[in-house]
């Protein structure tokens, strides 16, 4: 079908060595392509098939010292309720045209809930999580199960489960949300559904039902032996994460192989029914650098977002470098080298889109000492 009222396709003939000679006949051919909505590969191959990944996302840092005061201002000005749903403020990568995306596949936002507030119940196909860098007092209610949120806790939220939040204290609370929203948006696979205006229970137990059933290391209930595509455990508590990292560094000091590189302890949050990632599209990890540690430069296919949980250090992503402190967030685009250094110690939460690329057999990792990626 020929387009007669203007075409979204524009093809420009150039004098580049790898392009056909510019002639009136070639220009006429290109105008014909435009009218029929056709694009020749020979004018686009350099952009579509580069020698290595070229992310539109840029390395960028967001300061917690700037984010939290703006979230507090939003708490005074913006109500939580139907329509807006959440008082969530997304990180917009400067390379993605103002879209509310941290990377082409990952969403990251600071969410803020005032004392006594409810964030209404809804569900969506996006996989999501909450990570708490400071504060406590909010319970998230997932399919009727109230789950406490405290500093250092990681709380996964697989897609299509009813969930809302309520703050039972007289203090506001902020945390970080992570979702695979851009991935599902560009894949045009999103579904969303409203639930009640308020959470179904005001209970605030110390431990959720999911933790009582699944929160026992190495033990699995015989009533739930089938694997699930996402973790049934709704809270990974800081005390367990902290202990695991501390023991890795202690074992290293005793001469045992326990860290990913000298002075660098790391753990991955996993699905207890499979041992795989907590959700099919998101990988979540926690990294601890001992004082005086410098990591080797590493690049990989896929993007990631880090948040500093505690400590200070220096981060270099590609050609950008920043000093970081508690709460700061930064983005590592696909195939950009990352190095971390710290004088006094550094704790970092990380989430990435790695499971997507692993399932597509497109994931690669390269350290600065390697000539060929793995």
VMD Tcl script that draws the C-alpha trace (Angstrom):
set ca {
  {0.00 0.00 0.00}
  {1.46 3.33 -1.05}
  {1.65 6.21 1.47}
  {0.39 9.40 -0.20}
  {0.21 11.89 2.69}
  {3.80 11.81 3.88}
  {5.90 8.89 5.05}
  {7.56 8.32 8.42}
  {10.43 6.75 6.50}
  {13.26 9.03 5.37}
  {16.20 7.67 3.39}
  {19.18 9.90 2.67}
  {21.70 9.09 -0.05}
  {25.29 9.82 1.02}
  {28.74 9.83 -0.52}
  {30.13 7.33 2.01}
  {32.47 4.70 0.59}
  {30.17 1.83 1.57}
  {27.11 3.40 -0.10}
  {25.89 3.34 -3.73}
  {26.84 6.22 -6.03}
  {24.38 9.08 -5.75}
  {22.41 9.46 -8.95}
  {18.96 10.76 -9.86}
  {17.90 7.16 -10.37}
  {19.03 6.24 -6.82}
  {17.18 9.23 -5.37}
  {14.03 8.15 -7.22}
  {14.44 4.61 -5.89}
  {14.72 5.95 -2.34}
  {11.59 8.05 -2.75}
  {9.82 4.91 -3.91}
  {11.03 3.05 -0.82}
  {9.69 5.85 1.37}
  {6.24 5.79 -0.23}
  {5.99 2.02 0.22}
  {7.40 2.11 3.81}
  {10.55 0.19 2.93}
  {14.05 0.67 4.38}
  {17.19 -0.77 2.73}
  {19.57 -2.56 5.06}
  {22.64 -1.02 3.43}
  {21.78 2.44 4.83}
  {21.06 1.17 8.36}
  {23.40 -1.76 9.05}
  {25.95 0.30 10.99}
  {23.29 1.32 13.52}
  {21.34 -1.97 13.58}
  {24.32 -4.34 13.70}
  {27.29 -2.60 15.39}
  {30.44 -4.58 16.28}
  {29.48 -4.40 19.98}
  {26.49 -3.07 21.97}
  {25.91 0.68 21.78}
  {23.39 1.58 24.44}
  {21.32 4.72 24.10}
  {21.34 4.87 27.90}
  {24.15 6.88 29.47}
  {26.08 6.33 32.69}
  {24.43 8.60 35.25}
  {24.33 9.25 39.00}
  {21.38 10.39 41.12}
  {22.20 11.77 44.57}
  {20.08 10.54 47.48}
  {20.66 13.91 49.12}
  {18.68 15.47 46.23}
  {16.11 12.69 45.74}
  {14.86 12.41 49.32}
  {14.04 16.12 49.85}
  {12.10 16.18 46.57}
  {10.19 13.06 47.60}
  {9.37 14.79 50.90}
  {8.06 17.81 48.97}
  {5.96 15.51 46.79}
  {4.62 13.98 50.00}
  {3.21 17.38 50.96}
  {1.85 18.24 47.52}
  {0.80 15.01 45.80}
  {-1.91 12.74 47.23}
  {-1.80 8.96 46.96}
  {-4.95 7.45 45.48}
  {-6.70 6.18 42.42}
  {-5.23 7.44 39.19}
  {-1.68 8.19 40.21}
  {-1.68 5.03 42.36}
  {1.79 5.54 43.82}
  {3.86 8.54 44.90}
  {6.77 7.14 42.90}
  {9.38 9.36 41.23}
  {11.26 7.57 38.45}
  {14.88 7.97 37.39}
  {14.99 9.26 33.79}
  {18.19 8.33 32.02}
  {19.48 11.38 30.10}
  {20.07 9.28 26.98}
  {16.49 8.00 26.67}
  {14.68 11.14 25.55}
  {13.01 12.05 28.84}
  {11.23 8.72 29.26}
  {10.91 7.58 32.91}
  {13.33 4.71 32.38}
  {16.68 4.15 34.11}
  {17.78 1.90 31.23}
  {16.02 0.53 28.13}
  {14.76 -2.41 30.23}
  {14.75 -1.25 33.87}
  {12.64 1.16 35.92}
  {13.89 2.58 39.21}
  {12.01 5.04 41.41}
  {11.91 6.45 44.90}
  {8.51 5.88 46.53}
  {7.32 7.92 49.51}
  {4.47 7.18 51.92}
  {3.29 9.58 54.61}
  {2.26 8.52 58.13}
  {-1.05 6.63 58.16}
  {-1.31 6.54 54.37}
  {-2.45 3.65 52.19}
  {-1.16 3.07 48.68}
  {-4.16 1.44 46.97}
  {-4.21 -2.18 45.88}
  {-3.51 -3.13 42.27}
  {-1.73 -5.73 40.19}
  {0.30 -5.66 37.01}
  {2.28 -8.01 34.84}
  {5.55 -6.19 35.53}
  {7.90 -7.95 37.93}
  {8.86 -5.60 40.74}
  {10.63 -5.29 44.06}
  {11.23 -2.88 46.91}
  {14.60 -2.22 48.56}
  {14.84 -0.21 51.78}
  {17.90 1.98 52.29}
  {16.56 3.66 55.43}
  {13.54 3.71 57.72}
  {10.77 1.29 58.65}
  {7.07 1.30 59.50}
  {5.46 0.39 56.17}
  {3.92 -3.01 55.54}
  {3.32 -4.16 51.98}
  {0.34 -6.51 51.70}
  {0.72 -9.12 48.94}
  {-2.33 -11.27 48.22}
  {-3.45 -10.59 51.80}
  {-0.08 -11.35 53.40}
  {1.34 -8.32 55.31}
  {5.13 -8.02 54.96}
  {7.20 -5.62 57.08}
  {9.67 -3.32 55.31}
  {12.86 -2.41 57.18}
  {16.29 -1.02 56.39}
  {18.33 -3.41 54.25}
  {15.39 -5.63 53.36}
  {14.78 -6.82 49.80}
  {11.11 -7.46 49.02}
  {10.34 -9.08 45.62}
  {6.95 -8.68 43.97}
  {6.38 -11.01 41.01}
  {3.96 -9.90 38.34}
  {0.18 -10.26 38.63}
  {-0.11 -10.42 42.41}
  {-2.41 -8.04 44.29}
  {-0.43 -5.64 46.46}
  {-0.78 -2.38 48.36}
  {1.10 -0.61 51.15}
  {0.17 1.00 54.47}
  {2.21 3.07 56.89}
  {1.29 2.24 60.48}
  {3.66 4.76 62.08}
  {3.73 8.51 62.69}
  {6.77 8.89 60.39}
  {7.06 8.97 56.60}
  {9.07 6.31 54.80}
  {10.87 6.17 51.45}
  {12.27 3.22 49.54}
  {13.39 2.20 46.06}
  {11.14 0.42 43.56}
  {12.59 -1.61 40.70}
  {10.55 -3.03 37.80}
  {11.00 -4.48 34.33}
  {8.49 -1.87 33.12}
  {10.47 -0.59 30.07}
  {11.04 -4.15 28.86}
  {7.33 -4.97 29.01}
  {6.41 -1.55 27.62}
  {8.52 -1.96 24.50}
  {7.44 -5.59 24.19}
  {3.80 -4.40 24.35}
  {2.91 -7.14 26.85}
  {1.63 -5.10 29.82}
  {-1.61 -5.72 31.72}
  {-2.81 -3.73 34.74}
  {-5.83 -4.04 37.04}
  {-7.17 -1.90 39.90}
  {-8.00 -3.42 43.27}
  {-9.53 -1.98 46.47}
  {-8.68 1.54 47.60}
  {-7.21 0.21 50.85}
  {-5.23 -2.89 51.80}
  {-7.38 -5.74 53.04}
  {-5.69 -6.06 56.43}
  {-4.22 -3.61 58.92}
  {-2.18 -6.32 60.59}
  {1.51 -5.58 61.12}
  {3.15 -8.88 62.09}
  {6.88 -9.26 62.73}
  {7.08 -12.03 60.09}
  {4.88 -12.60 57.08}
  {3.23 -15.93 56.26}
  {5.62 -16.33 53.34}
  {8.62 -16.02 55.67}
  {7.16 -18.50 58.15}
  {6.77 -21.02 55.32}
  {9.83 -20.32 53.16}
  {12.33 -18.40 55.30}
  {14.30 -21.37 56.62}
  {17.67 -21.89 54.90}
  {17.94 -25.20 53.07}
  {14.49 -26.37 54.19}
  {11.47 -26.74 51.94}
  {7.88 -27.49 52.93}
  {6.70 -30.85 51.58}
  {3.37 -29.23 50.74}
  {5.10 -27.06 48.10}
  {7.47 -29.22 46.07}
  {6.72 -27.89 42.60}
  {9.00 -25.17 41.20}
  {7.56 -21.69 40.76}
  {8.65 -19.20 38.08}
  {9.20 -16.53 40.76}
  {10.14 -16.66 44.42}
  {7.36 -17.36 46.93}
  {9.49 -15.70 49.67}
  {8.33 -12.09 50.00}
  {11.12 -10.73 52.21}
  {14.88 -11.31 52.27}
  {15.95 -9.81 55.57}
  {19.03 -7.66 56.07}
  {20.36 -9.69 58.98}
  {20.78 -12.73 56.70}
  {22.37 -10.72 53.87}
  {24.75 -8.96 56.25}
  {25.80 -12.23 57.90}
  {26.49 -13.93 54.56}
  {28.69 -11.08 53.37}
  {30.54 -10.84 56.67}
  {31.29 -14.57 56.61}
  {32.60 -14.43 53.03}
  {35.17 -11.80 53.96}
  {36.06 -13.67 57.15}
  {36.62 -16.88 55.19}
  {38.79 -14.99 52.69}
  {40.90 -13.65 55.57}
  {41.35 -17.25 56.77}
  {42.73 -18.24 53.37}
  {39.61 -19.83 51.85}
  {38.11 -19.09 48.43}
  {34.86 -17.32 49.25}
  {34.83 -13.95 47.42}
  {34.42 -13.05 43.74}
  {37.73 -11.16 43.85}
  {40.01 -9.99 46.67}
  {38.04 -7.93 49.17}
  {34.79 -8.26 47.19}
  {32.00 -10.31 48.78}
  {28.73 -10.78 46.89}
  {25.45 -12.69 47.18}
  {22.51 -13.21 44.84}
  {18.89 -13.35 45.97}
  {17.37 -16.60 44.68}
  {14.10 -18.44 44.30}
  {14.05 -21.21 46.96}
  {12.01 -23.51 44.70}
  {14.58 -23.51 41.88}
  {17.82 -21.82 42.96}
  {17.40 -19.45 40.01}
  {16.85 -15.69 40.05}
  {13.99 -14.39 42.17}
  {12.07 -13.32 39.06}
  {12.36 -14.34 35.40}
  {13.42 -10.89 34.15}
  {15.33 -9.40 37.10}
  {18.56 -10.35 38.86}
  {19.18 -8.87 42.30}
  {22.42 -8.97 44.26}
  {24.24 -7.37 47.18}
  {27.95 -6.52 47.04}
  {30.32 -5.60 49.86}
  {33.79 -4.14 49.29}
  {36.19 -4.32 52.22}
  {38.24 -1.20 53.03}
  {41.04 -0.65 50.55}
  {39.40 -2.70 47.76}
  {39.49 -1.90 44.03}
  {37.55 -4.12 41.61}
  {38.73 -5.18 38.18}
  {37.00 -3.43 35.28}
  {34.08 -5.54 34.06}
  {31.58 -5.14 31.26}
  {28.57 -7.26 30.35}
  {25.63 -7.39 27.99}
  {22.58 -5.95 29.73}
  {22.13 -3.00 32.06}
  {22.08 -2.58 35.82}
  {21.19 -0.10 38.54}
  {23.12 0.17 41.81}
  {22.23 1.83 45.09}
  {24.80 2.57 47.79}
  {23.52 1.07 51.02}
  {26.38 2.13 53.26}
  {29.90 3.52 53.02}
  {31.72 5.67 50.48}
  {33.73 4.99 47.36}
  {34.56 5.87 43.80}
  {32.59 4.55 40.82}
  {33.73 4.63 37.20}
  {31.32 3.68 34.41}
  {32.77 4.07 30.94}
  {34.23 7.58 30.84}
  {32.20 8.87 33.82}
  {33.42 8.78 37.40}
  {31.81 9.85 40.68}
  {32.35 9.75 44.41}
  {29.34 8.03 46.02}
  {27.80 7.76 49.47}
  {24.78 6.26 51.19}
  {21.61 6.22 49.08}
  {23.16 7.34 45.79}
  {21.98 5.48 42.68}
  {23.85 4.99 39.42}
  {23.28 3.25 36.10}
  {25.62 0.94 34.20}
  {24.47 0.67 30.55}
  {25.08 -2.42 28.46}
  {28.74 -3.17 27.69}
  {30.06 -0.18 29.64}
  {33.05 -1.08 31.86}
  {32.51 -0.70 35.61}
  {35.12 -0.32 38.35}
  {34.59 0.30 42.06}
  {37.09 1.49 44.66}
  {36.75 2.25 48.34}
  {39.04 3.40 51.11}
  {36.74 2.78 54.07}
  {34.32 0.10 52.79}
  {31.27 0.10 50.52}
  {27.95 -1.81 50.49}
  {25.93 -1.86 47.26}
  {22.55 -3.25 46.19}
  {22.36 -4.12 42.47}
  {19.60 -5.16 40.10}
  {19.91 -6.03 36.42}
  {18.16 -7.47 33.37}
  {20.66 -10.34 33.04}
  {18.07 -13.19 33.12}
  {16.52 -11.84 29.91}
  {19.78 -12.07 27.99}
  {20.73 -15.40 29.51}
  {17.47 -16.91 28.31}
  {18.15 -15.51 24.82}
  {21.73 -16.89 24.93}
  {23.02 -13.36 24.36}
  {24.67 -12.67 27.71}
  {28.41 -11.94 27.67}
  {30.84 -10.87 30.36}
  {34.34 -9.50 29.86}
  {36.93 -8.53 32.45}
  {39.68 -6.08 31.60}
  {42.26 -8.88 31.58}
  {40.34 -10.91 28.98}
  {40.81 -10.65 25.24}
  {37.59 -12.51 24.41}
  {34.22 -12.23 26.17}
  {32.70 -15.28 27.85}
}
mol new
graphics top color blue
foreach p $ca { graphics top sphere $p radius 0.5 }
foreach p [lrange $ca 0 end-1] q [lrange $ca 1 end] { graphics top cylinder $p $q radius 0.2 }
display resetview
